[in-house]
Amino acid sequence: MPRDPGTSRRDRSTMTDALPPPLRAPPRARTFHVVLVEPEIPPNTGNIARLCGATRAVLHLVGPLGFRIDEHAVRRAGLDYWHLVEIHRHPDLDSVEAAVGRGSGAAAPRSWLFRAHSRRSYLEVGFRAGDLLVFGRESVGLPTALLYERRDDVVAIPTLGDVRSLNLSNAVAIALYEALRQVGALAVDPEG
């Protein structure tokens, strides 16, 4: 985009200084758990990690990854927010659920399995803080046997067009922000 020749660098600086600070909701100790089962595409996981850092969601990476996340790889990818993300590695979904405490009482966190095909919309779910939002591999999603076994916990994000599915990082953002909205975690003080 060409620069307006009538706007000096000093004018643009003043305009930027007049902007309000970033909109922030009061921080919570912990919001939700985002679970990625065998993610394959590094930029998707990087975007989701940034989202988790911004929302204080815990990121759980399950099974083998299609890339490295050691310190050197993260630094080379320019992920300067990685230290803000609480990340855990697990061999399988059962290990994540055991670590989070799923099923240990009436208000225990629940696991919601996201996939492109389901009769139930994620908008029909009453999310509770601490729930697990579970997403599968970019290429094939979650294992069919798991989806069948837990069919009452499977939800989808409705689409209006004929695309096969949403990008993984977009789907996680949509689901996580709806869950945050439902529990009131996004309420901000209009006075700043």
N, C-alpha and C positions, 0 to 999 in steps of 0.2 A: 504494500500500500504506500503510495507516495506521501511524503511528508508535506503538510500544509506549509507553504513558504511563508505565510503570515504568522506562524507560531514559532517563537524562538525556543531554544532549549530551556531557558529560564522560565518561560510561560508554562511549558509542559511540566516542569518540575513543580511549579506552584499548583498546577491542577492536580497533580498526583498527591501532593501534600494535603490537599483539601479533601481527599477521599476519606471515608470513615475506615477504621481498622477492620480487619477480616471479621466476619460474623462468626461468633463462637457461642456454642451452648455451654452451660456449666459442665465441667468434666465429671465423668462417673468413673468409679474404680474399674468397672468391667461392664461391658455392654453385652455383646454376643460373641459366639465362637464361629468363625468361618473355617470350614473344613474343606480342603481341596484334596480329592482322592486322585493320586497319580497325575498331577498336572504335567502338561507336555510343552507348553510354550512359555519361555521365560518372560517376555513382556507382559503377558496376562498375569502371571504370578507377581511380577513387580508392581503392576498397577493395583492388584488386590492387596499387596502388602502396604502400599501407600494409603489405600482406603482404610485398612485396619489401623494404621498409625493415626489417621485423621479422626477415626471414630472410637478409638480405644477398644476395638474388637480384638480378640485373640485369634491368631492365625495358626491353624493346624495343617501340616503337610503330611499326607498319608501315603505310605508305600514308596516305591521307587519314583524318582523324579526324572523328567526328560532333560535335565540340565543340572548344573552345579550351583550351590548357594554358599560356597565357602567365602571367606572374607575377601580373597583376591578377586573372585568372580563378581561379587557384589560391588566392590570398589571400581572395577573396570567398567561395570554397567552404569556407573554414576548414580547408584541408589543411595543418596546421601541421607535418606530418612530411615534406612533399614534399622538403625539403632533405636528408633522410636516404636518398633513393632515387637510385640511379644509373640515369638514363634516357637512352636513345638513340632518335633518330628515324631511320627508314630508308624509302626509297621502295618496297622490295619484300623478300620473304623471302630472295632470293639475296644481297642486300646485308648482311642480318643474318648469314647463314651465312659470308660472306666475312670480315666483321669479327670474328667469333668464332673463325674458323679451322676450320670444319667440314670434315672430309674430309682433313686434313693429317697423317694417321698412324693407327696402330692404336688409340691411345687418344684420338683426336680426338673432340670433342663430337659427339653425334648429335642429330638433330632428331626429336622425337616429335610427331606431328600428332594432336591430340585432336578427336574428333567424337562425336556422340551414337550413331551407328550404326557398329559395327565388330564383327568376329568375335573380335577380340583385346582382352583386358582390359589396362588399364594395370598391373594387379597381376602380369601375366606378364612385364613388362619388367624387365630388370636395369639400372636407371639408374646412370649414372656422373656424378660431380661435373663440372659444366661443360656437361652436356647442355642442349639447348634444348627447352622445353615450349611448343608452338605451338598457339594457339587462334584461332579465326576470329570473325567478326562475330556479335553476339548474334542477329540475325535469320536469317541463312542459313549461318553457319559458314564453313569454309574452301572455296575454289573447288573444284568437282568435278574439274576437270582435274588440279589438284595432288594431290588425294586419290587419283585413279586412278594417276597417275604414280608416287606414293610409297606405294602400298598396303601395302607391307611395314612402313612406319613409322607406320601409322594405328592408334590405340588409342582405347578408350572406357572410361568409368567406368560400371560396371554400376549399374542402378537396380532397385529392387524393385517400384515402382509404375508406373502407366501414364502418368506425365507425359511430355511430349514430350522434354524435356531439362532439365538442371540450369542454374541461374543461372550465368553466366560466372564471377563472382568466387568462387562456391562451388566450381565445377569446378577453377579454378586452385588454390585452397587445398588441396583434396583431393589433387590430383596433386603439387603442390609438397611437401607434408608427407610424402607417401609416398616421394618421391624423396630427401628429406632423411633420412628414417628409414633407407632402404636404405643410404645411404653413411655412416651413423653420425654424422651432423651434429647429431642431437638428444640425444646422450648427455650427461647432466648428472652432476655430482658430488653425490651425495645429502647430503653434508656441507655443501654450499653454497659 
